[in-house]
Amino acid sequence: MLKAIFLDMDETLCATSLADKHAANELKLYVSDLFPQLNVDMFLERYIAGVYKKLNDELPELVPLLTDELYFRQNLILVLFKEQGIELSFEAAVAIQACFDQSRMASFDFFPQMKETLVALRKSYQLVVITNGPVFSQHPKLAATEMQQYVDHIIVGGEEPEEKPALSIFEKALGLVSCKPEEVIHMGDSLAADIEGAKNAGIKSIWVDTQKDSDHQQLAIIKPDYIVANPADIQAIIAKLA
């Protein structure tokens, strides 16, 4: 019998990629005005890659700074400007990072129908958000959406010893709702973190297909129990299970 639902946040409950695009557009306008000599498109492409830790191997000198996400991103901006021959003050990097953060949070919100979906599901099930990511980025998102009003528990990976797909974070969630794995289902957009993590914990899963080619290549190895294109379709799946 299903008693609880575990939920990822980014690209599952909330439109993170849309907020990223809005923030990138605002940042482009900001830095273009101040630094006309900058190749803005190159900077933005590498900045976003760096934020998502895709430049760690290329920029190992920044890796030790990851214990402080804000400081890491500010120094990432300094390095990326220096790549283009522009010496930037730390104060300017702080302002650039603030522009991105403020623009991102101004547009960060749930996907359509997700608030109503959570309200409806919570009438019958305990809801737990399990989100990977640092406190610096995840807590403002949770505050912007007032997530605590819609779910029973929130687990931020950056505050835990391990993040998804680690078994420990799913075990913590099970403990919070006093459930066995077979009494829970987990929904998320990451095959590696959400679906494989849930499977290893003995929990059924719903995969949110965001139409990435790289994800579809993994489907032969990582197989969710259910697949949805619209996260709000979780209600139909839960109704069938009930």
Accessible surface in RSA format (square Angstrom, percent):
REM  Atomic radii and reference values for relative SASA: ProtOr
REM  Chains: A
REM  Algorithm: Lee & Richards
REM  Probe-radius: 1.40
REM  Slices: 20
REM RES _ NUM      All-atoms   Total-Side   Main-Chain    Non-polar    All polar
REM                ABS   REL    ABS   REL    ABS   REL    ABS   REL    ABS   REL
RES MET A   1   189.10  97.9 133.59  88.4  55.51 132.2 116.16  98.8  72.93  96.6
RES LEU A   2    26.51  14.8  13.87   9.9  12.64  31.8  14.58  10.2  11.93  32.1
RES LYS A   3    89.93  43.9  83.15  51.0   6.78  16.1  42.32  38.1  47.61  50.7
RES ALA A   4     0.00   0.0   0.00   0.0   0.00   0.0   0.00   0.0   0.00   0.0
RES ILE A   5     0.00   0.0   0.00   0.0   0.00   0.0   0.00   0.0   0.00   0.0
RES PHE A   6     0.00   0.0   0.00   0.0   0.00   0.0   0.00   0.0   0.00   0.0
RES LEU A   7     0.26   0.1   0.26   0.2   0.00   0.0   0.26   0.2   0.00   0.0
RES ASP A   8     9.42   6.6   9.42   9.4   0.00   0.0   0.15   0.4   9.27   9.2
RES MET A   9     0.00   0.0   0.00   0.0   0.00   0.0   0.00   0.0   0.00   0.0
RES ASP A  10    29.36  20.6  28.13  28.0   1.23   2.9  19.41  45.7   9.95   9.9
RES GLU A  11    29.68  17.0  29.48  22.3   0.20   0.5  16.32  31.6  13.36  10.9
RES THR A  12     0.00   0.0   0.00   0.0   0.00   0.0   0.00   0.0   0.00   0.0
RES LEU A  13     0.00   0.0   0.00   0.0   0.00   0.0   0.00   0.0   0.00   0.0
RES CYS A  14     0.00   0.0   0.00   0.0   0.00   0.0   0.00   0.0   0.00   0.0
RES ALA A  15    10.72   9.9  10.05  15.5   0.67   1.5  10.05  14.1   0.67   1.8
RES THR A  16     5.91   4.2   5.91   6.0   0.00   0.0   5.91   7.9   0.00   0.0
RES SER A  17    47.43  40.1  44.13  58.9   3.30   7.6  32.67  69.6  14.76  20.7
RES LEU A  18   109.42  60.9 104.17  74.5   5.25  13.2 104.50  73.4   4.92  13.2
RES ALA A  19     0.22   0.2   0.00   0.0   0.22   0.5   0.09   0.1   0.13   0.3
RES ASP A  20    17.52  12.3  16.89  16.8   0.63   1.5  10.86  25.6   6.66   6.6
RES LYS A  21   132.90  64.8 128.75  79.0   4.15   9.9  81.90  73.7  51.00  54.3
RES HIS A  22    70.47  38.5  66.54  46.3   3.92  10.0  41.22  42.5  29.25  34.0
RES ALA A  23     0.00   0.0   0.00   0.0   0.00   0.0   0.00   0.0   0.00   0.0
RES ALA A  24    18.90  17.4  18.45  28.5   0.45   1.0  18.90  26.6   0.00   0.0
RES ASN A  25    90.64  62.5  88.60  85.6   2.04   4.9  19.93  48.0  70.71  68.3
RES GLU A  26    67.30  38.6  64.53  48.8   2.77   6.6   5.54  10.7  61.76  50.4
RES LEU A  27     0.00   0.0   0.00   0.0   0.00   0.0   0.00   0.0   0.00   0.0
RES LYS A  28    82.26  40.1  82.26  50.5   0.00   0.0  41.93  37.7  40.33  43.0
RES LEU A  29   123.49  68.8 116.41  83.3   7.08  17.8 117.64  82.6   5.86  15.8
RES TYR A  30    75.13  35.1  66.88  38.1   8.25  21.5  57.35  43.1  17.78  21.9
RES VAL A  31     0.00   0.0   0.00   0.0   0.00   0.0   0.00   0.0   0.00   0.0
RES SER A  32    43.06  36.4  34.06  45.5   9.00  20.7  29.68  63.2  13.38  18.7
RES ASP A  33   118.32  82.9  91.71  91.3  26.61  62.9  26.33  62.0  91.99  91.7
RES LEU A  34    94.55  52.7  71.55  51.2  23.00  57.8  73.69  51.8  20.86  56.1
RES PHE A  35    32.90  16.5  32.77  20.3   0.13   0.3  32.82  19.9   0.09   0.3
RES PRO A  36   112.76  82.2  81.23  74.0  31.54 114.6  86.84  71.7  25.92 161.1
RES GLN A  37   121.16  67.7  84.45  61.7  36.70  87.4  57.64 122.7  63.51  48.2
RES LEU A  38    10.45   5.8   0.00   0.0  10.45  26.3   0.48   0.3   9.96  26.8
RES ASN A  39    74.14  51.1  63.58  61.4  10.56  25.4  25.15  60.5  48.99  47.3
RES VAL A  40    16.44  10.8  12.64  11.4   3.80   9.2  12.64  11.0   3.80  10.3
RES ASP A  41    89.95  63.0  82.84  82.5   7.11  16.8  33.80  79.5  56.15  56.0
RES MET A  42    93.92  48.6  88.91  58.8   5.01  11.9  74.22  63.1  19.70  26.1
RES PHE A  43     1.57   0.8   0.00   0.0   1.57   4.1   1.57   1.0   0.00   0.0
RES LEU A  44    18.06  10.1  17.72  12.7   0.34   0.9  17.98  12.6   0.08   0.2
RES GLU A  45   130.23  74.8 118.10  89.4  12.13  28.9  46.44  89.8  83.79  68.4
RES ARG A  46    47.93  20.1  47.62  24.3   0.30   0.7  24.14  33.0  23.79  14.4
RES TYR A  47     0.15   0.1   0.15   0.1   0.00   0.0   0.14   0.1   0.01   0.0
RES ILE A  48    46.11  26.2  46.06  34.3   0.05   0.1  46.06  33.2   0.05   0.1
RES ALA A  49    22.02  20.2  18.43  28.4   3.59   8.2  21.48  30.2   0.54   1.4
RES GLY A  50     1.04   1.3   0.00   N/A   1.04   1.3   0.98   2.7   0.06   0.1
RES VAL A  51     7.24   4.8   3.88   3.5   3.36   8.1   3.88   3.4   3.36   9.1
RES TYR A  52    98.97  46.2  81.19  46.2  17.78  46.3  79.84  60.0  19.13  23.6
RES LYS A  53    67.51  32.9  52.64  32.3  14.87  35.4  46.96  42.3  20.55  21.9
RES LYS A  54   159.43  77.8 126.66  77.7  32.77  78.0  77.18  69.5  82.25  87.6
RES LEU A  55    16.79   9.4  16.24  11.6   0.55   1.4  16.74  11.8   0.06   0.2
RES ASN A  56    39.25  27.1  35.51  34.3   3.73   9.0  14.74  35.5  24.51  23.7
RES ASP A  57   144.39 101.1 118.25 117.7  26.13  61.8  42.80 100.7 101.59 101.3
RES GLU A  58    99.82  57.3  73.40  55.5  26.42  62.9  44.29  85.7  55.52  45.3
RES LEU A  59    15.07   8.4  14.66  10.5   0.41   1.0  14.66  10.3   0.41   1.1
RES PRO A  60    82.10  59.8  75.41  68.7   6.69  24.3  75.71  62.5   6.39  39.7
RES GLU A  61   102.38  58.8  78.66  59.5  23.73  56.5  63.55 122.9  38.84  31.7
RES LEU A  62     8.52   4.7   8.52   6.1   0.00   0.0   8.52   6.0   0.00   0.0
RES VAL A  63    59.75  39.3  55.74  50.5   4.01   9.7  55.74  48.4   4.01  10.9
RES PRO A  64    96.65  70.4  71.07  64.8  25.59  93.0  83.26  68.7  13.40  83.3
RES LEU A  65    45.71  25.5  42.83  30.6   2.88   7.2  45.71  32.1   0.00   0.0
RES LEU A  66    51.32  28.6  35.44  25.4  15.88  39.9  35.76  25.1  15.56  41.9
RES THR A  67   138.53  98.5  97.45  98.8  41.08  97.9  85.59 115.0  52.93  80.0
RES ASP A  68    74.84  52.4  70.21  69.9   4.63  10.9  24.49  57.6  50.34  50.2
RES GLU A  69    11.21   6.4   5.70   4.3   5.51  13.1   2.06   4.0   9.15   7.5
RES LEU A  70    66.49  37.0  66.49  47.6   0.00   0.0  66.49  46.7   0.00   0.0
RES TYR A  71    92.26  43.1  91.62  52.1   0.65   1.7  50.01  37.6  42.25  52.1
RES PHE A  72     3.35   1.7   3.35   2.1   0.00   0.0   3.35   2.0   0.00   0.0
RES ARG A  73     8.11   3.4   8.11   4.1   0.00   0.0   0.00   0.0   8.11   4.9
RES GLN A  74    14.43   8.1  14.43  10.5   0.00   0.0   0.00   0.0  14.43  10.9
RES ASN A  75    24.18  16.7  24.04  23.2   0.14   0.3   1.11   2.7  23.07  22.3
RES LEU A  76     0.86   0.5   0.86   0.6   0.00   0.0   0.86   0.6   0.00   0.0
RES ILE A  77     0.14   0.1   0.14   0.1   0.00   0.0   0.14   0.1   0.00   0.0
RES LEU A  78    39.86  22.2  36.35  26.0   3.51   8.8  36.67  25.8   3.19   8.6
RES VAL A  79    33.21  21.9  31.65  28.7   1.56   3.8  32.87  28.6   0.34   0.9
RES LEU A  80     1.51   0.8   0.50   0.4   1.00   2.5   0.50   0.4   1.00   2.7
RES PHE A  81     0.00   0.0   0.00   0.0   0.00   0.0   0.00   0.0   0.00   0.0
RES LYS A  82   134.18  65.5 123.88  76.0  10.29  24.5  67.00  60.3  67.17  71.5
RES GLU A  83    85.48  49.1  43.82  33.2  41.66  99.2  41.50  80.3  43.98  35.9
RES GLN A  84    49.24  27.5  18.49  13.5  30.75  73.2  22.29  47.4  26.95  20.4
RES GLY A  85    69.34  85.5   0.00   N/A  69.34  85.5  36.62 100.5  32.71  73.3
RES ILE A  86    16.49   9.4  13.00   9.7   3.49   8.4  15.88  11.4   0.61   1.6
RES GLU A  87   141.77  81.4 112.68  85.2  29.09  69.3  64.77 125.3  77.00  62.9
RES LEU A  88    22.89  12.7   3.42   2.4  19.47  49.0   5.52   3.9  17.36  46.7
RES SER A  89    61.79  52.2  45.05  60.1  16.74  38.6  45.31  96.5  16.47  23.1
RES PHE A  90    77.91  39.0  71.67  44.4   6.23  16.2  71.67  43.5   6.23  17.8
RES GLU A  91   127.48  73.2 120.11  90.9   7.37  17.5  67.98 131.5  59.50  48.6
RES ALA A  92    27.25  25.1  18.99  29.3   8.26  18.8  26.34  37.1   0.91   2.4
RES ALA A  93     0.00   0.0   0.00   0.0   0.00   0.0   0.00   0.0   0.00   0.0
RES VAL A  94    56.26  37.0  55.51  50.3   0.75   1.8  55.51  48.2   0.75   2.0
RES ALA A  95    40.19  37.0  32.14  49.6   8.06  18.3  37.17  52.3   3.02   8.0
RES ILE A  96     1.33   0.8   1.31   1.0   0.01   0.0   1.31   0.9   0.01   0.0
RES GLN A  97     0.00   0.0   0.00   0.0   0.00   0.0   0.00   0.0   0.00   0.0
RES ALA A  98    33.33  30.6  29.40  45.4   3.93   8.9  33.33  46.9   0.00   0.0
RES CYS A  99    22.30  16.9  15.70  17.5   6.60  15.5  10.69  27.1  11.61  12.5
RES PHE A 100     2.01   1.0   2.01   1.2   0.00   0.0   2.01   1.2   0.00   0.0
RES ASP A 101    32.97  23.1  31.54  31.4   1.43   3.4  22.66  53.3  10.31  10.3
RES GLN A 102   127.62  71.4 115.62  84.5  12.00  28.6  49.14 104.6  78.49  59.5
RES SER A 103    16.55  14.0  11.60  15.5   4.95  11.4   5.13  10.9  11.42  16.0
RES ARG A 104    11.09   4.7  11.09   5.7   0.00   0.0   2.33   3.2   8.76   5.3
RES MET A 105    46.44  24.1  37.53  24.8   8.92  21.2  37.79  32.1   8.65  11.5
RES ALA A 106    87.59  80.5  41.29  63.7  46.29 105.3  54.27  76.4  33.31  88.3
RES SER A 107    45.63  38.6  21.49  28.7  24.14  55.6  30.50  65.0  15.13  21.2
RES PHE A 108     9.38   4.7   0.00   0.0   9.38  24.4   0.00   0.0   9.38  26.8
RES ASP A 109    71.89  50.4  70.84  70.5   1.05   2.5  22.80  53.7  49.09  49.0
RES PHE A 110    17.31   8.7   3.37   2.1  13.95  36.3   3.37   2.0  13.95  39.9
RES PHE A 111    45.32  22.7  42.56  26.4   2.76   7.2  42.70  25.9   2.62   7.5
RES PRO A 112   109.39  79.7  95.24  86.8  14.14  51.4 107.17  88.5   2.22  13.8
RES GLN A 113   114.66  64.1 104.86  76.6   9.80  23.3  30.97  65.9  83.69  63.5
RES MET A 114     0.39   0.2   0.27   0.2   0.12   0.3   0.27   0.2   0.12   0.2
RES LYS A 115    80.75  39.4  80.21  49.2   0.54   1.3  31.44  28.3  49.31  52.5
RES GLU A 116   118.82  68.2 110.91  83.9   7.91  18.8  67.54 130.6  51.28  41.9
RES THR A 117     3.14   2.2   2.80   2.8   0.34   0.8   0.20   0.3   2.94   4.4
RES LEU A 118     0.06   0.0   0.06   0.0   0.00   0.0   0.06   0.0   0.00   0.0
RES VAL A 119    73.10  48.1  69.29  62.7   3.81   9.2  71.30  61.9   1.80   4.9
RES ALA A 120    37.73  34.7  27.81  42.9   9.92  22.6  28.76  40.5   8.97  23.8
RES LEU A 121     9.39   5.2   7.78   5.6   1.61   4.1   9.39   6.6   0.00   0.0
RES ARG A 122    88.49  37.2  72.33  36.9  16.16  38.5  23.35  31.9  65.14  39.5
RES LYS A 123   168.99  82.4 127.86  78.4  41.14  97.9  81.84  73.7  87.15  92.8
RES SER A 124    83.70  70.7  50.77  67.8  32.92  75.8  27.05  57.6  56.65  79.4
RES TYR A 125    30.18  14.1  23.40  13.3   6.79  17.7  15.70  11.8  14.48  17.8
RES GLN A 126    65.72  36.8  64.48  47.1   1.24   2.9  26.61  56.6  39.11  29.7
RES LEU A 127     0.00   0.0   0.00   0.0   0.00   0.0   0.00   0.0   0.00   0.0
RES VAL A 128     0.00   0.0   0.00   0.0   0.00   0.0   0.00   0.0   0.00   0.0
RES VAL A 129     0.00   0.0   0.00   0.0   0.00   0.0   0.00   0.0   0.00   0.0
RES ILE A 130     0.00   0.0   0.00   0.0   0.00   0.0   0.00   0.0   0.00   0.0
RES THR A 131     0.51   0.4   0.51   0.5   0.00   0.0   0.00   0.0   0.51   0.8
RES ASN A 132    42.40  29.2  35.50  34.3   6.90  16.6  21.12  50.8  21.28  20.6
RES GLY A 133    15.88  19.6   0.00   N/A  15.88  19.6  15.68  43.0   0.20   0.4
RES PRO A 134    42.96  31.3  38.34  35.0   4.62  16.8  42.24  34.9   0.72   4.5
RES VAL A 135    65.16  42.9  61.99  56.1   3.17   7.6  61.99  53.9   3.17   8.6
RES PHE A 136    55.83  27.9  40.40  25.0  15.43  40.1  50.70  30.7   5.13  14.7
RES SER A 137     9.30   7.9   4.45   5.9   4.85  11.2   5.90  12.6   3.40   4.8
RES GLN A 138     3.04   1.7   3.04   2.2   0.00   0.0   0.10   0.2   2.94   2.2
RES HIS A 139    75.27  41.1  71.88  50.0   3.38   8.7  51.89  53.5  23.37  27.2
RES PRO A 140    55.66  40.6  46.11  42.0   9.55  34.7  53.16  43.9   2.50  15.6
RES LYS A 141     7.73   3.8   7.73   4.7   0.00   0.0   0.00   0.0   7.73   8.2
RES LEU A 142    11.00   6.1  11.00   7.9   0.00   0.0  11.00   7.7   0.00   0.0
RES ALA A 143    70.83  65.1  50.64  78.1  20.20  45.9  58.99  83.1  11.85  31.4
RES ALA A 144    50.83  46.7  10.75  16.6  40.08  91.2  23.74  33.4  27.09  71.8
RES THR A 145     5.78   4.1   0.13   0.1   5.66  13.5   3.54   4.8   2.24   3.4
RES GLU A 146    85.07  48.8  84.77  64.1   0.30   0.7  17.43  33.7  67.63  55.2
RES MET A 147     0.00   0.0   0.00   0.0   0.00   0.0   0.00   0.0   0.00   0.0
RES GLN A 148   109.98  61.5  95.52  69.8  14.46  34.4  54.57 116.2  55.41  42.0
RES GLN A 149   103.24  57.7  80.12  58.6  23.12  55.0  29.34  62.4  73.90  56.0
RES TYR A 150    33.13  15.5  32.07  18.2   1.06   2.7  12.75   9.6  20.38  25.1
RES VAL A 151     4.34   2.9   0.58   0.5   3.75   9.0   0.58   0.5   3.75  10.2
RES ASP A 152    56.43  39.5  30.62  30.5  25.81  61.0   8.79  20.7  47.64  47.5
RES HIS A 153    56.18  30.7  49.77  34.6   6.42  16.4  37.73  38.9  18.45  21.5
RES ILE A 154    56.34  32.1  25.50  19.0  30.84  74.3  25.50  18.4  30.84  83.7
RES ILE A 155     3.29   1.9   0.64   0.5   2.65   6.4   3.29   2.4   0.00   0.0
RES VAL A 156     2.60   1.7   2.24   2.0   0.36   0.9   2.24   1.9   0.36   1.0
RES GLY A 157     0.85   1.1   0.00   N/A   0.85   1.1   0.00   0.0   0.85   1.9
RES GLY A 158    41.48  51.2   0.00   N/A  41.48  51.2  12.86  35.3  28.62  64.1
RES GLU A 159    98.43  56.5  62.18  47.0  36.25  86.3  28.42  55.0  70.02  57.2
RES GLU A 160    36.95  21.2  19.91  15.1  17.04  40.6   3.08   6.0  33.87  27.7
RES PRO A 161   129.32  94.2  86.67  79.0  42.65 155.0 100.07  82.6  29.25 181.8
RES GLU A 162    89.11  51.2  82.12  62.1   6.98  16.6  31.63  61.2  57.48  46.9
RES GLU A 163    65.73  37.7  56.16  42.5   9.57  22.8  21.23  41.1  44.50  36.3
RES LYS A 164    10.56   5.2   3.04   1.9   7.52  17.9   1.33   1.2   9.23   9.8
RES PRO A 165    62.49  45.5  58.59  53.4   3.90  14.2  58.61  48.4   3.88  24.1
RES ALA A 166    21.05  19.4   8.96  13.8  12.10  27.5  20.61  29.0   0.44   1.2
RES LEU A 167    83.44  46.5  76.65  54.8   6.79  17.1  76.65  53.8   6.79  18.3
RES SER A 168    43.77  37.0  35.49  47.4   8.28  19.1  35.21  75.0   8.55  12.0
RES ILE A 169     2.53   1.4   0.00   0.0   2.53   6.1   2.53   1.8   0.00   0.0
RES PHE A 170     0.00   0.0   0.00   0.0   0.00   0.0   0.00   0.0   0.00   0.0
RES GLU A 171    91.56  52.6  82.06  62.1   9.50  22.6  27.89  53.9  63.67  52.0
RES LYS A 172    89.37  43.6  77.17  47.3  12.19  29.0  54.45  49.0  34.92  37.2
RES ALA A 173     0.00   0.0   0.00   0.0   0.00   0.0   0.00   0.0   0.00   0.0
RES LEU A 174    17.37   9.7  16.61  11.9   0.76   1.9  16.82  11.8   0.55   1.5
RES GLY A 175    53.70  66.2   0.00   N/A  53.70  66.2  36.86 101.2  16.84  37.7
RES LEU A 176    68.87  38.4  48.89  35.0  19.98  50.2  52.52  36.9  16.35  44.0
RES VAL A 177     5.11   3.4   0.00   0.0   5.11  12.3   1.24   1.1   3.88  10.5
RES SER A 178   101.23  85.5  68.05  90.8  33.18  76.4  47.43 101.0  53.79  75.4
RES CYS A 179    15.74  11.9   0.79   0.9  14.95  35.1   3.12   7.9  12.63  13.6
RES LYS A 180   128.26  62.6 126.37  77.5   1.89   4.5  71.69  64.5  56.57  60.3
RES PRO A 181    42.41  30.9  42.41  38.7   0.00   0.0  42.41  35.0   0.00   0.0
RES GLU A 182   122.87  70.5  95.99  72.6  26.89  64.0  62.67 121.2  60.21  49.2
RES GLU A 183    24.38  14.0  24.38  18.4   0.00   0.0   3.55   6.9  20.83  17.0
RES VAL A 184     3.16   2.1   0.00   0.0   3.16   7.6   0.00   0.0   3.16   8.6
RES ILE A 185     1.19   0.7   1.19   0.9   0.00   0.0   1.19   0.9   0.00   0.0
RES HIS A 186     0.00   0.0   0.00   0.0   0.00   0.0   0.00   0.0   0.00   0.0
RES MET A 187     0.00   0.0   0.00   0.0   0.00   0.0   0.00   0.0   0.00   0.0
RES GLY A 188     0.00   0.0   0.00   N/A   0.00   0.0   0.00   0.0   0.00   0.0
RES ASP A 189    19.06  13.4  17.71  17.6   1.35   3.2   0.00   0.0  19.06  19.0
RES SER A 190    36.84  31.1  32.27  43.1   4.57  10.5  24.69  52.6  12.15  17.0
RES LEU A 191     1.42   0.8   0.00   0.0   1.42   3.6   0.00   0.0   1.42   3.8
RES ALA A 192    51.98  47.8  49.44  76.3   2.54   5.8  50.15  70.6   1.83   4.9
RES ALA A 193    15.65  14.4  15.50  23.9   0.15   0.3  15.65  22.0   0.00   0.0
RES ASP A 194     1.63   1.1   1.63   1.6   0.00   0.0   0.00   0.0   1.63   1.6
RES ILE A 195     0.57   0.3   0.57   0.4   0.00   0.0   0.57   0.4   0.00   0.0
RES GLU A 196    52.67  30.2  52.67  39.9   0.00   0.0  17.74  34.3  34.93  28.5
RES GLY A 197     0.00   0.0   0.00   N/A   0.00   0.0   0.00   0.0   0.00   0.0
RES ALA A 198     0.00   0.0   0.00   0.0   0.00   0.0   0.00   0.0   0.00   0.0
RES LYS A 199   119.50  58.3 104.21  63.9  15.29  36.4  68.76  61.9  50.74  54.0
RES ASN A 200    92.40  63.7  61.89  59.8  30.51  73.5  21.60  52.0  70.80  68.4
RES ALA A 201     9.67   8.9   0.32   0.5   9.36  21.3   3.59   5.1   6.09  16.1
RES GLY A 202    51.00  62.9   0.00   N/A  51.00  62.9  35.18  96.5  15.83  35.4
RES ILE A 203     5.66   3.2   0.00   0.0   5.66  13.6   1.23   0.9   4.43  12.0
RES LYS A 204   107.65  52.5 105.30  64.6   2.34   5.6  64.07  57.7  43.58  46.4
RES SER A 205     2.81   2.4   2.81   3.8   0.00   0.0   0.08   0.2   2.74   3.8
RES ILE A 206     0.00   0.0   0.00   0.0   0.00   0.0   0.00   0.0   0.00   0.0
RES TRP A 207     0.39   0.2   0.39   0.2   0.00   0.0   0.39   0.2   0.00   0.0
RES VAL A 208     3.56   2.3   3.56   3.2   0.00   0.0   3.56   3.1   0.00   0.0
RES ASP A 209    16.63  11.7  12.02  12.0   4.61  10.9   1.27   3.0  15.36  15.3
RES THR A 210    41.31  29.4  17.20  17.4  24.12  57.5  23.87  32.1  17.44  26.4
RES GLN A 211   126.84  70.9 104.48  76.4  22.36  53.2  52.26 111.2  74.58  56.6
RES LYS A 212   106.31  51.9 101.61  62.3   4.70  11.2  62.80  56.5  43.51  46.3
RES ASP A 213   115.53  80.9 107.92 107.4   7.61  18.0  28.90  68.0  86.63  86.4
RES SER A 214    66.69  56.4  60.89  81.3   5.81  13.4  44.82  95.4  21.87  30.6
RES ASP A 215    16.04  11.2  16.04  16.0   0.00   0.0   0.00   0.0  16.04  16.0
RES HIS A 216    77.37  42.3  64.04  44.5  13.33  34.1  47.51  49.0  29.86  34.7
RES GLN A 217   139.00  77.7 114.51  83.7  24.49  58.3  47.83 101.8  91.17  69.1
RES GLN A 218    58.70  32.8  57.80  42.2   0.90   2.1  24.96  53.1  33.74  25.6
RES LEU A 219    41.44  23.1  37.20  26.6   4.23  10.6  37.43  26.3   4.01  10.8
RES ALA A 220    83.24  76.5  55.78  86.1  27.46  62.5  63.42  89.3  19.82  52.5
RES ILE A 221   138.47  78.8 119.56  89.1  18.91  45.6 123.61  89.0  14.86  40.3
RES ILE A 222    16.33   9.3  16.33  12.2   0.00   0.0  16.33  11.8   0.00   0.0
RES LYS A 223   136.50  66.6 123.50  75.8  13.00  30.9  66.18  59.6  70.32  74.9
RES PRO A 224    20.44  14.9   3.40   3.1  17.04  61.9   3.42   2.8  17.02 105.7
RES ASP A 225    79.49  55.7  49.61  49.4  29.89  70.7  10.47  24.7  69.02  68.8
RES TYR A 226    67.52  31.5  62.15  35.4   5.37  14.0  49.21  37.0  18.31  22.6
RES ILE A 227    93.90  53.4  65.62  48.9  28.28  68.2  65.62  47.3  28.28  76.7
RES VAL A 228    10.34   6.8   5.20   4.7   5.14  12.4  10.34   9.0   0.00   0.0
RES ALA A 229    79.11  72.7  55.54  85.7  23.57  53.6  55.82  78.6  23.30  61.7
RES ASN A 230    58.56  40.4  56.26  54.4   2.30   5.5  21.84  52.6  36.72  35.5
RES PRO A 231     8.43   6.1   8.43   7.7   0.00   0.0   8.43   7.0   0.00   0.0
RES ALA A 232    12.38  11.4   6.80  10.5   5.58  12.7   6.96   9.8   5.42  14.4
RES ASP A 233    64.81  45.4  61.96  61.7   2.85   6.7  12.98  30.5  51.83  51.7
RES ILE A 234     0.11   0.1   0.11   0.1   0.00   0.0   0.11   0.1   0.00   0.0
RES GLN A 235    75.94  42.5  71.10  52.0   4.84  11.5  17.16  36.5  58.78  44.6
RES ALA A 236    57.76  53.1  48.22  74.4   9.54  21.7  55.85  78.7   1.91   5.0
RES ILE A 237    18.32  10.4  18.15  13.5   0.17   0.4  18.27  13.2   0.05   0.1
RES ILE A 238     5.06   2.9   5.06   3.8   0.00   0.0   5.06   3.6   0.00   0.0
RES ALA A 239    71.11  65.4  48.17  74.3  22.94  52.2  56.04  78.9  15.08  39.9
RES LYS A 240   176.97  86.3 141.98  87.1  34.99  83.3  93.45  84.1  83.51  89.0
RES LEU A 241    63.41  35.3  30.97  22.2  32.44  81.6  34.29  24.1  29.12  78.4
RES ALA A 242    97.64  89.8  31.11  48.0  66.53 151.3  53.40  75.2  44.23 117.2
END  Absolute sums over single chains surface
CHAIN  1 A    11658.6       9361.4       2297.2       6714.0       4944.6
END  Absolute sums over all chains
TOTAL         11658.6       9361.4       2297.2       6714.0       4944.6
